[in-house]
Amino acid sequence: MARHPAAFLALLVLLAAGCARLPAAIPEGSGVWRGCLNRNPVTLDPAYVVTLLDSSICALLYNGLVRFDESGRVVPDLARTMPDVSADGLTYTFELRRGVRFHNGRELTAEDVVYSFRRILDPATISRRSWVFEAVEGAVAFNRDERTDLPGVRAEGSHRVVITLAWPLAHFLSLLAMPAGYVVDRNEVERHTDPRDYGFHPVGTGPWVLESWVPGAYLRLRANPDYFEGRPHLDALDYRIIEDGATAVAEFRAGNLHLLRLGPVEHAVFQRDPRWEGFLVGAPDLAVYYLALNCEKEPFDNVLVRQAVNHAIDRQAILEAVLPGRYVLANGSIPPGLDGHDPHLEGYRYDPALARRLLAAAGYPRGFRMEIVQTSSPGVLQITEPIQRMLAEVGVEARLVQLESGAFFATIGDQGNPDCFFVSWWADIPDAENFLYPLFHSRNRGGGGNRARFSDPAVDAILDRARLTLGAAERSELYRDAQRLVFSQAPWVPLYFPINYLACRPEVGGFVACSIANAQKMTGVWLAPPPAAD
Amino acid sequence: MTAYIVRRLALMVPLLVGVSLVTFTLLYLVPGDPVQSLVGERATPQMVESIRRELGLDLPLHLRYGRWLARTVRGDLGRSWATHRPVMVSLIDRFPITLKLSVLAFALSTLLGVTVGVATAVREEAGGDHLARWALLGGQSVPIIYLCLVFMYVFGVWLRLTPVSGLGDGSIRYFLLPAGALGLYTSVYKARMTRSAMLEVLRQDYIRTARAKGLSERVVIYRHALKNAMVTVVTVLGAGLSALLVGSVLTETVFGLPGIGKLQIDGVYARDFPVVMGCFLFQAVVLSFTNLAMDMAYAWANPRIRFD
């Protein structure tokens, strides 16, 4: 299945459309959605959002100038149309929709947009996402407190926002669609004595209004009747916070949840159960799982060693055993579905004899010892243990080091210097840039995202050029080139692009699984009257 | 008695300072960087530096502790580094949940444990005793997390007698399953302790005397034997109650009840120092008071104990 990613993905899209059984007239006010979150949101203040979960809740409460649609394309949101972009790619002019109101009733103006963007860059905010706006003219100096004005973002009249960039950035609009680009109401932020309290009392323009949030227990959002795209079909969204996977399954089976994210074990169980046939929704996640090799550390500073490790591991066999039907084999870092994904990119084939020869050529005829650092998340050992065995066959003695996630990220970031580690990368934006620039540009070595500490001036040059290139075709060609060049030097053992499965109750209509967390606005979802009890 | 209580309360001050000092030091020795989990991917060194400064992580350890202590003495436990919610607010929000769960589970386990303990002791070596002892052994061997899931499926999913999980509106029916599982689990030890204490007491001369002077078996068991066995049992009950009140991480997690245990474990994972410190301090206070209450209960169970 995974050998034909394109056909497989087409099938997934069909599945995604398929939950709705009754295409009858959709009743407005069709009930209360019962969902679950696997963790308590940390904050609902866009300036501090870093997790996908927080991002997905903020998407329901706020709007940006543009947003991702369900397929990941950038479409207008608060802007009436896509912006006018100057020929040099430096000036973006957005015309705002009129009559958009915050949840408190106040009308949104261009000043609110300017305030919100400035706030992300304001050094006093210490936003985690200031890098999103780093291309904006004056942003870097403003963020470093070296100047007090931000010339790059300005309001012209009440409904026009003009953004000028210091350098052209092809994926700038995708960045604007991130939660950092959501527009907040200044009065609501500054109403609190400690502005950080705003994160508990978010006020946006989005289709849903936060009604209550009991940390660790639940969140309740109600439909915004004045939403500029029309009131959502559902009356309210109830999200229970259920951290334990087994509990979520029990609640789903008891009929208390409309949607359940399936882990590999539940996926197998639900797939065998005929009652759920047609109600399992699949969507590829925009993520990549990989084994990173520390290119700055012996012996992985030697490209032959890195290639040998790649040849020593039978990835297909491991994945087929551990994640059947839930992966697409990765030969690079750009997932299928994104411009720049290269279906013709050859991976390193499993060839232990070649691996041994490469090791000998690199000066390690008798192998070496290494450590594979990993988190203690369930399922990780299932992948790393066979890798350990396969490495042993070519003479490399790998020790598995399991760390709790806090210690893990400190170790693989700037505070440690591990040999090798198993980790995943999740997209901020559906763009090839996000799977190359942070991961392989030498500027981002360590905590910046390039955790394999890969460095190649030729790759840097292509990535820098691609960021400035505006033509889509030329750009995706550059990303394909960069990817090929990177993986010829084997800084990773790329493993897989995950496919996420959801079980969806039969009464759910209009639900489309999204690959990007903040694309889901839940406005088109409705509930049919429940069928007779089974 | 009053003097004793005052002395015990005064002793709590150095105890709490000691607990906080040890916790504080341990937290800084634990590997892992608190800032890392706050910034996510793509952090610039400059951003990490600003956050360090904001959190006071750039100061030497003793200064950080001094700051924390000075604030805490004024009743301010600080704010969570992750969510920015005041730690005191979180504790106040969450303690009722843990309290409700603990009290229910404690009542159930005590009722069950003491009853079974007494019943099996009285019928020593009878068929019922053997059966009960096997059942107790089994009960103690089942992991609590499994017991929770069994309860959840049997009563919540299949019989639909109770909600499956969650806090709901906070009403008592949401606590029945977790308290049931927790109560059953913790009753086992109590039953075993009650049984052995009762067996010991039942062999005493004064029990034979009581029976010889013609008292009914009920009076012998409950007024003479049980009250004397209670000295041992109260110790077990006290320790059990303390253990419940500081939060039951697994039960709270499985049933999705945001209690103190959950708050603390999340704090530890996120290296959220103010939250962890607040939880430890709070738990130390709760433990101190529970222990004090238990010492009072000894005096009731055994009038020979004097507090002076």
Interface residues (C-beta under 8 A of the other chain):
Chain A: N40 V42 T43 V50 T51 P123 I126 R128 S130 W131 R144 D194 R196 D197 G199 F200 V214 P215 G216 A217 Y218 R240 I241 I242 E243 D244 A246 T247 A250 E251 R253 A254 N256 L403 E404 S405 G406 A407 F408 F409 A410 T411 G413 D414 Q415 W425 D428 P438 N444 G447 G448 G449
Chain B: V30 P31 G32 D33 P34 Q36 S37 L38 V39 G40 E41 R42 A43 T44 P45 Q46 M47 V48 S50 I51 E54 R79 A82 T83 H84 R85 S90 D93 R94 L149 M152 Y153 G156 V157 R160 V164 S165 G166 L167 T253 V254 F255 G256 L257 P258 K262 L263 D266 Y269 A270 R271
